[in-house]
Amino acid sequence: MTDTLLPSIDPLPQERRLVTEIPGPRSRELMARRQEAVSAGVGGMMPVFTERASGGVLLDVDGNSLIDLGSGIAVTTVGNADRRVVERVQRQVADFTHTCFMVTPYSGYVEVCEALNRLTPGDFTKRSALFNSGAEAVENAVKIARAHTKRQAVVVFDHGYHGRTNLTMALTAKNMPYKQSFGPFAPEVYRMPMSYPFRDGPHSGAEVASWATTKMDKEIGGENIAAIIIEPIQGEGGFIVPAPGFLPALREYATQHGIVFVSDEIQTGFCRTGQWFASEHEGIVPDMITTAKGIAGGLPLAAVTGRAEIMDDVHVGGLGGTYGGNPIACAAALGAIEAMEEDDLNTRALQVGAILRDKLEMMAAANPAVGDIRGRGAMMAIELVQPGTLNPDPDLTGRVAKSAHAQGVITLTAGTYGNVLRFLPPLSISDDLLREGLDIVAAGF
């Protein structure tokens, strides 16, 4: 391995600073070029182009420094350009960029799998396999579960999101923008009721789970189900935290019927909620976990980790891909995991979560349109409704987000009804910067 590294990049000042309107002239010029070169089907939220990023800020091409409350949709949990990620990537890219693990393997892939096997819940023997994206991880989890159980049916839940490929579109609940006009979709996918405390009324998690398992029994038959796939906190669905007892009841049903229980931790994993994985908050031990997003500090990497006897039931050559577990992405993942452990980012996520909840409760007290505050750790959201009702207010949600964007704060929306503001700040953000960003969001009501 070479000892030569590229020069270190100084971190950006951790401050919000606007020197032009948002978007500025260079971003507008680039947006015009984007419209000429990029498919109109590729969406966009912030009308600015990034030049650099670190900690809790992004610097755009016009010199504006923006507060980041989105982490690239939960990807840069350790912050952009964390030194441990950068140093490992620099070394790896100077040594070799690709060989394909299935042709001539390399140690980084093995080390990432060893870390995943160690960090994921469960004291049983595990195996992992690496892929490129969250959707690819979910597809492979379905393949593995079907190979192991010799069954076909897959159970998912209302409001769930699992990806944009054909199979994962079938698994995803929301039509626009993810499924509209793209069918037909893969068969043998069954959608069940989700515990959504804000909208369930007085029903407990155990009650909603009973509705779901009864439907499984009557409409599919437990003996025909290969996998139950669920996000322990639904991401795109609106950061829905199921009521206590819902997940454990599903886990028990899966055990009783020999079903592979898959926890989709693509958005919730890697210290985002104050635990390594959100399933740990209710003591759930999945048979398989899918991961991506925060795993590699911004580089494309995903994984399926599960019980060895399940993971090893696939025939040799049945799993893989040209780029899966790319050596540069593996180096980034090892750097990100090092940062999470060295900086105790689970504790930091709880600290960030306390600030988020405090500020969001202040928003709710001042704005009757805030119907619900929910989430765990540094994964929090507010759902906006017409005051005194459960009727979603996506228009207000959009206005608040756009107001924050204009003032240099990156915020994300979500939810089946388009009425949720979600907050996913990098865990490297300072307390003062986080509070400032949330105050600007509040001023948009």
C-alpha positions in Angstrom: 0.0 0.0 0.0 1.4 3.4 -0.9 2.1 6.0 1.8 1.4 8.9 -0.6 -1.9 10.7 0.1 -3.6 13.6 -1.5 -3.4 16.9 0.4 -5.8 17.2 3.3 -8.8 19.5 2.7 -9.4 22.0 5.5 -12.9 21.7 7.0 -15.4 24.4 6.2 -16.4 27.0 8.8 -19.4 25.7 10.5 -21.7 28.5 9.9 -24.7 29.6 7.8 -23.7 32.3 5.4 -25.7 33.7 2.5 -23.8 35.9 -0.1 -26.4 35.6 -2.9 -30.1 34.8 -3.1 -31.0 31.1 -3.2 -30.4 30.0 -5.9 -27.5 32.1 -6.9 -26.4 33.0 -10.4 -24.0 30.1 -10.9 -26.5 27.6 -9.5 -29.1 29.0 -11.9 -26.7 28.6 -14.8 -26.0 25.0 -13.8 -29.7 24.3 -13.4 -30.2 25.4 -17.0 -27.5 23.0 -18.1 -29.0 20.3 -16.1 -32.4 20.8 -17.8 -30.7 20.4 -21.2 -28.6 17.3 -20.2 -30.4 15.4 -17.5 -33.7 13.4 -17.8 -36.7 15.3 -16.5 -37.6 12.2 -14.6 -34.8 12.8 -12.1 -36.3 14.9 -9.3 -34.8 17.7 -7.2 -35.5 19.5 -4.0 -32.8 22.2 -3.4 -32.1 24.5 -6.4 -28.4 24.8 -5.6 -25.3 23.0 -6.7 -22.8 21.8 -4.1 -19.1 22.6 -4.3 -17.9 21.4 -0.9 -19.3 20.0 2.3 -18.1 19.1 5.8 -19.5 18.7 9.2 -23.0 20.2 9.2 -22.7 22.6 6.2 -22.7 22.5 2.4 -21.0 25.2 0.4 -22.7 25.9 -2.9 -21.1 27.1 -6.1 -22.1 30.7 -5.4 -20.3 30.7 -2.0 -23.4 30.3 0.2 -22.9 28.1 3.3 -26.0 26.1 4.0 -27.1 24.2 7.1 -27.6 20.5 6.3 -30.5 18.9 8.1 -30.8 16.0 5.6 -27.4 14.3 5.4 -28.1 13.4 1.7 -31.2 11.4 2.9 -29.4 9.8 6.0 -26.2 9.0 4.1 -23.5 11.3 5.6 -24.2 10.4 9.2 -20.6 10.9 10.1 -20.5 14.2 8.2 -19.3 14.9 4.7 -15.5 14.3 4.2 -14.8 12.8 7.6 -11.1 12.5 7.9 -11.2 8.7 8.5 -13.3 8.1 5.5 -11.2 10.4 3.3 -7.9 8.9 4.4 -9.0 5.3 3.8 -10.5 6.2 0.4 -7.4 8.1 -0.7 -5.2 5.1 0.2 -7.5 2.7 -1.6 -8.0 4.7 -4.8 -4.2 5.0 -5.1 -3.7 1.2 -4.7 -6.5 -0.2 -6.9 -10.0 0.9 -7.8 -11.6 -2.4 -8.9 -11.0 -6.1 -9.5 -14.5 -7.5 -8.8 -14.6 -9.5 -5.5 -15.8 -12.6 -7.4 -12.7 -12.5 -9.7 -9.8 -11.6 -7.3 -11.1 -10.8 -3.8 -9.6 -8.2 -1.5 -9.5 -7.8 2.3 -11.7 -4.7 2.5 -14.8 -6.7 1.5 -14.1 -9.3 4.2 -13.5 -6.7 6.8 -16.8 -4.9 6.1 -18.6 -8.2 6.4 -16.8 -9.0 9.7 -17.9 -5.6 11.0 -21.5 -6.1 10.0 -21.6 -9.6 11.5 -20.3 -8.1 14.8 -22.5 -5.0 15.0 -25.9 -6.3 13.9 -28.2 -7.8 16.6 -28.0 -11.5 17.5 -25.4 -13.6 19.0 -25.7 -16.4 16.4 -23.3 -17.0 13.5 -23.9 -14.6 10.6 -22.8 -14.1 7.1 -23.0 -10.9 4.9 -23.0 -10.1 1.2 -22.3 -6.6 -0.2 -24.2 -4.8 -3.0 -24.5 -1.3 -4.5 -27.8 0.2 -3.2 -30.5 -0.2 -0.7 -32.9 -1.5 -3.4 -30.4 -4.1 -4.5 -30.0 -5.2 -0.9 -33.7 -5.7 -0.5 -34.0 -7.6 -3.7 -31.3 -9.9 -2.6 -32.9 -10.4 0.8 -36.0 -11.6 -1.0 -33.9 -14.0 -3.2 -32.2 -15.4 -0.1 -35.4 -15.8 1.9 -37.1 -17.6 -1.0 -34.1 -19.9 -1.5 -34.0 -20.7 2.2 -37.7 -21.3 2.7 -38.7 -22.7 -0.7 -41.7 -20.3 -0.6 -42.6 -17.3 -2.7 -44.9 -14.9 -0.8 -43.4 -11.7 0.6 -45.2 -9.5 3.1 -44.7 -5.8 3.4 -46.7 -2.9 5.0 -48.7 0.1 4.3 -46.6 3.3 4.0 -43.4 1.3 3.4 -40.7 2.2 1.0 -38.1 -0.3 -0.2 -36.7 1.0 -3.5 -37.2 1.9 -7.2 -36.3 -1.4 -9.0 -39.2 -3.5 -10.3 -39.4 -5.8 -7.4 -38.8 -3.1 -4.8 -41.4 -0.9 -6.4 -43.9 -3.8 -5.9 -42.8 -3.8 -2.2 -43.2 0.0 -1.9 -46.6 1.4 -0.9 -46.5 4.9 -2.4 -47.6 5.3 -6.0 -46.4 8.8 -6.9 -43.6 9.4 -7.7 -42.3 5.8 -7.3 -44.7 3.5 -9.2 -46.9 5.6 -11.5 -46.8 4.2 -15.1 -44.0 1.7 -14.4 -45.9 -1.5 -14.0 -46.7 -4.4 -14.2 -44.8 -5.3 -11.0 -43.5 -8.5 -9.5 -46.1 -10.9 -8.2 -46.5 -12.6 -4.8 -46.2 -9.4 -2.8 -48.8 -8.8 -0.1 -49.4 -5.5 1.8 -50.5 -5.5 5.4 -51.7 -2.8 7.9 -49.0 -0.8 9.6 -49.1 0.6 13.1 -49.4 4.4 12.7 -50.1 5.7 16.2 -51.1 9.2 15.0 -53.8 7.8 12.8 -54.7 4.5 14.5 -56.7 6.1 17.3 -56.8 4.1 20.5 -55.5 0.8 19.0 -52.3 -0.7 20.5 -49.4 -2.1 18.6 -50.5 -5.6 19.5 -54.0 -5.0 18.1 -52.7 -3.7 14.8 -50.3 -6.6 14.6 -53.2 -9.0 15.1 -55.0 -7.4 12.2 -51.9 -7.9 10.1 -51.3 -11.5 11.1 -54.9 -12.5 10.7 -54.8 -11.1 7.1 -51.6 -13.1 6.5 -53.3 -16.3 7.8 -56.5 -15.8 5.8 -55.2 -14.3 2.5 -51.8 -16.0 2.1 -51.3 -18.7 4.8 -48.3 -18.5 7.1 -46.8 -21.6 5.6 -46.5 -19.9 2.2 -44.7 -16.7 3.3 -41.0 -16.6 2.6 -40.3 -13.2 4.3 -41.8 -10.4 6.3 -40.0 -7.1 5.4 -40.4 -4.0 7.5 -38.7 -0.8 8.3 -38.5 -0.5 12.1 -39.1 3.2 11.6 -40.6 3.9 8.2 -38.6 6.4 6.3 -40.2 7.8 3.1 -43.6 6.8 4.7 -43.2 9.6 7.2 -40.9 8.5 10.0 -43.7 6.3 11.4 -42.6 4.7 14.7 -44.9 1.7 15.3 -46.7 1.5 18.6 -44.9 -0.7 21.2 -45.7 -4.3 20.8 -46.2 -4.2 17.0 -42.7 -5.3 15.9 -42.4 -8.0 18.6 -45.7 -9.5 17.6 -44.6 -9.7 14.0 -41.3 -11.2 15.0 -43.1 -13.9 17.0 -45.5 -14.7 14.1 -42.5 -15.1 11.8 -40.8 -17.5 14.2 -43.9 -19.6 14.6 -44.3 -20.0 10.9 -40.7 -20.4 9.8 -40.8 -17.0 8.0 -37.6 -15.0 7.5 -38.0 -11.7 9.4 -36.2 -9.0 7.5 -35.5 -5.6 9.1 -35.0 -2.9 6.4 -32.5 -0.7 8.2 -31.4 1.2 5.1 -32.4 4.6 6.5 -32.4 3.7 10.3 -29.1 1.9 10.6 -25.6 3.0 11.7 -26.3 5.1 14.8 -29.0 7.2 13.2 -31.6 6.5 16.0 -29.2 6.2 19.0 -28.7 2.5 18.5 -26.6 0.8 15.8 -29.9 -0.5 14.4 -33.4 0.8 15.2 -34.7 -2.8 15.7 -32.7 -2.8 18.9 -35.0 -0.3 20.5 -37.7 -3.0 21.0 -35.3 -5.9 21.4 -36.0 -7.3 18.0 -33.5 -9.7 16.6 -34.1 -10.0 12.8 -33.1 -13.1 10.8 -31.8 -10.7 8.1 -30.9 -6.9 8.1 -30.6 -4.8 4.9 -28.3 -1.8 5.1 -27.0 1.0 2.9 -27.1 4.8 3.2 -25.0 5.6 6.3 -22.8 2.5 5.9 -20.1 4.2 3.9 -20.0 7.9 4.5 -21.4 8.8 1.1 -20.1 6.1 -1.2 -22.5 3.6 -2.8 -22.5 0.4 -0.7 -25.2 -1.9 0.7 -25.4 -5.2 2.5 -27.5 -8.1 3.6 -26.5 -9.6 6.9 -28.3 -12.6 8.3 -28.2 -16.0 10.0 -25.5 -18.1 8.5 -27.8 -21.0 7.8 -30.1 -18.7 5.8 -27.4 -16.8 4.0 -25.5 -20.0 3.0 -28.6 -21.6 1.5 -28.1 -19.8 -1.8 -26.2 -21.8 -4.4 -22.6 -20.7 -5.3 -22.8 -17.8 -7.7 -26.4 -16.9 -6.8 -25.3 -13.7 -5.1 -22.9 -11.0 -6.3 -22.5 -8.3 -9.0 -19.7 -6.6 -10.8 -19.5 -3.6 -8.5 -21.0 -5.0 -5.3 -18.5 -4.3 -2.4 -16.3 -2.1 -4.5 -12.9 -1.7 -2.8 -13.2 2.1 -2.5 -16.7 1.9 -1.0 -15.5 -0.8 1.4 -12.6 1.5 2.5 -15.2 4.3 3.1 -17.3 2.0 5.1 -14.4 0.9 7.4 -13.7 4.6 7.9 -17.3 5.5 8.7 -17.6 2.6 11.2 -14.3 3.7 12.8 -15.7 7.2 13.2 -19.0 5.9 14.7 -17.1 3.8 17.2 -14.4 6.3 18.1 -16.8 9.2 18.4 -19.6 7.2 20.1 -22.1 8.4 17.6 -25.0 6.5 19.3 -24.7 8.8 22.2 -24.3 11.8 19.9 -27.5 10.7 18.1 -29.4 10.8 21.4 -28.0 14.3 22.1 -29.1 15.5 18.7 -32.5 13.9 19.2 -33.0 15.8 22.4 -32.4 19.1 20.7 -34.6 18.1 17.8 -37.5 17.1 20.1 -37.2 20.2 22.2 -37.3 22.5 19.2 -40.1 20.5 17.5 -42.2 20.7 20.6 -41.7 24.5 20.6 -42.9 24.5 16.9 -45.9 22.4 17.9 -46.8 24.7 20.8 -46.8 27.7 18.4 -48.4 26.1 15.4 -51.6 24.1 15.7 -50.9 22.6 12.2 -48.2 20.4 13.8 -50.3 17.3 14.5 -47.5 14.9 15.5 -43.9 14.8 16.6 -42.2 11.4 16.2 -38.9 9.6 15.7 -35.9 8.3 17.6 -32.5 9.9 18.1 -31.4 12.0 15.1 -34.3 10.7 12.9 -37.2 13.0 13.8 -40.2 14.4 12.0 -43.3 16.5 12.3 -46.6 15.8 10.5 -48.6 18.8 9.4 -52.4 18.8 9.3 -55.3 21.2 9.1 -55.6 22.3 12.7 -58.0 20.2 14.8 -58.2 17.4 12.2 -56.1 14.5 10.8 -56.4 16.0 7.3 -52.9 16.3 5.7 -51.6 19.7 4.8 -49.0 19.1 2.1 -49.3 22.7 0.8 -48.1 24.1 4.2 -45.4 21.5 4.3 -44.1 22.6 1.0 -44.2 26.2 1.9 -42.3 25.7 5.1 -39.6 23.6 3.3 -39.2 26.3 0.6 -39.0 29.0 3.2 -36.1 27.2 4.9 -34.4 26.5 1.6 -34.5 30.2 0.7 -32.8 31.0 4.0 -30.1 28.5 3.6 -31.4 25.4 5.4 -31.6 22.1 3.7 -34.8 20.2 4.8 -36.5 17.2 3.4 -40.2 16.3 3.1 -41.7 12.8 3.3 -44.9 10.9 4.0 -47.6 9.0 2.1 -49.6 12.3 2.1 -46.6 14.6 1.4 -47.2 16.4 4.8 -44.1 15.4 6.8 -41.0 17.4 7.4 -38.2 15.0 8.3 -34.9 15.9 10.0 -31.8 13.8 9.5 -28.8 16.1 10.4 -25.3 14.7 10.2 -24.1 13.7 13.7 -21.1 16.0 13.2 -23.3 19.1 13.3 -22.8 21.5 16.2 -25.6 22.1 18.7 -25.7 25.8 17.8 -25.9 25.2 14.1 -28.7 22.6 14.6 -30.7 25.0 16.8 -30.2 27.8 14.2 -31.4 25.6 11.4 -34.5 24.6 13.3 -35.3 28.2 14.3 -35.3 29.1 10.6 -37.6 26.2 9.8 -39.9 27.4 12.6 -40.0 30.9 11.1 -41.4 29.5 7.9 -44.9 28.7 9.4 
